[in-house]
Amino acid sequence: MRIFGPVPSRRLGRSLGINNVASKTCSYSCLYCQLGRTRHMQLTRQAFYEPGELQAELEQTISKLKEAGEEIDYLTLVADGEPTLDANLGRTLEILRQTGYKTAVISNSSLLTEPGVAEELAKADWVSLKCDAVSEEVWRKINRPHGRLNLEDIKGAMKNFAGSFTGVLVTETMLIRDINDSKAEAGKKAKKEGRKIAEFLKEISPDISYVAVPTRPPAEERVRCPEADNINITFQLFCQAGLKTEYLLGYEGNRFSSTGDLERDLLQIAAVHPLKKEAVEELIRKCGVTWDQVDKMIQEEKIEEVKYQGEKFYLRK
């Protein structure tokens, strides 16, 4: 269990992140994942921590943040894997809601077919469901799912969840150049996929459909952002379907909270949220230390520096 932040979120404002599964435990191994390939591919749900321990750690963290004058908009289950793999999901959301803060879950949608998941997930105030593709070929290419997953079953489960969920429901579609952007493969095939996604999302009727591109270093070097006009085509297809659509194209900013312990802050945040160099510099300033400590962590292979789109990012090893 790791609690980190609050971190700046394009969708949720100041989000206190809660990583509720073991590192890189997921049902997908998405081509664009900023945390690398999934090490533990699984569909079986399990308990990764004791709810009582989470409650104590959460209360202590919130107390410290209040003392420091830090704002929190949402408590967000955002794991470096799939949060619905957590068998304690329902109890965890109950604990989070007891704090008085709004709760959010960012899910890849794949386990909505499993018994009890939809009912537990419905305890959140805000839920994001991934929908990068609705055709088998593109889905397997971009999300690289567990072999026993069935796309049609997942789509059906998403519709069922959307029909009963009373909170804020959003979807997120990640666009990758030459895979699911609107002019890939000479245009026709991927543009057709874009229309299919829009038609499917129209059936779900989310509050917002987000069109995203990789803004942080992805798992695979070959992953590239689509060109601007291709992104716009997908956006327009979504709008034509009657969806309230927004872009997720920009970096969230550098307003990360600090405990005063640079190593702890960097390791916890960078495990799920790579930081730009300016963000690390801001943490250094808050902690009252020097860049030498970052260099030491790089030498000890606790974090690594990577370049992406001309920017330097820092990730946990």
Secondary structure, DSSP 8 states (H G I E B T S, - for coil): -EEEEEEEETTTEEEEEEE-S-TTEESB--TT-TT-S-SEE----B--S-HHHHHHHHHHHHHHHHHTT---SEEEE--SS-GGGBTTHHHHHHHHHTTTSEEEEEE-SGGGGSTTHHHHHTTSSEEEEE-S-SSHHHHHHHH-B-TT--HHHHHHHHHHHHHH--SEEEEEEE--TTTTSTT-TTTHHHHHHHHHHHHHHHHH--SEEEEE---S--SSTT-----HHHHHHHHHHHHHTT--EEEE-S---S-----S-HHHHHHHHHTTS-EEHHHHHHHHHHHT--THHHHHHHHTTSEEEEEETTEEEEEE-
